[in-house]
Amino acid sequence: MSRPAVLAALEGGAWRSGAELAGRLGITRAAVWKQVARLRAQGYEIEAAPGRGYRLLASPDRLLPAVIERHAGRPWPGFRVVHREVVDSTNRLAADLARRGAPEGTAVVAEAQTAGRGRLGRSWASPRARNLYLSLVLRPPLAPSAAPQIALAAALSVVRAIAAEGAGGAEIKWPNDVLLGGAKVAGILAELEAEAERLRFVVLGVGVNLNAREADFPAELRGRATSLLETTGRRVDRARFTGRLLGFLARDYGVFLRGGFAALRPEYERFHGLRGRRVEVRGGVAAAGKVRGVDDDGALLLEGPAGLVRILAGEVTLSGAAGAWPCA
Ligand code: BTN
């Protein structure tokens, strides 16, 4: 369901007269009033004054495009926010839009997902109006092998956005999970379409648990997944968070395009929670050892019995702590 036209016209908070709204939207003033009444019933605070018209004072906790855009600045020339109340997966919708020509910087957000996708074929818990479900269309002029590095860069952007909320201590768990207090707070799923040697587009899917409560997570994730609200005790303005995150994503992606992952590596390492830890890797090549860091391509460097090995893909768990750091 898309936003009512009157709401879109009132976003930004300026006064709009009934006549102006009616003219702009091609409806009667009575229809404007009806839409205002419906919005109020949904929790929007709309002031009405004779001679001035209407203005939006406060919105319920919604991922309003105008608010997101205000906090994002102008991250991409083609930047646009597509908002849905419910969607199966924002990654699916963003990929459809990309196939139909949506430019780089098209951002899809939803209040809820019915089939949110996680890494390794898992699902992503997506309760309504609690968290952020974001998918961004990118068109990097690069080979398909670059896509995983974009996801690493995005993990860094998520850590920055969390720090901007005043929540310290977020860590990256290679390749691109973000943890707070040892539990997963965000995950990233980059999906791509490519022809031979060139990426056609990447859909960068980012899920961040913002205002979810423990009870909002499925039973099997309790204690292993967390949210900013659970960790800090403070509710997050989801639209502001989303806007700021898009600003960080644009900046880190720009650095990546100019200098490769090598340009972001020192910052990534600063927040990399696995450094110096003993881990086991499964999924790709099975390996175990002590994490030395990541290299300029974003591969995990593991010191094992046979020396230093580069891990390109796989799932990492702390040795002797099976399940402690899961993929939520
Ligand atoms: C992971 O398993 O860690 C990755 C989770 C990615 C979830 C996000 S939510 C927004 C976007 N849409 C999806 O269906 N998945 C990603």
Residues whose N, C-alpha, C, O or C-beta is under 5 A from the ligand:
A	BS01	BTN	S89 T90 N91 A115 G116 R117 G118 R119 W124 L132 Y133 L134 S135 G187 I188 L189 G205 V206 G207 C327
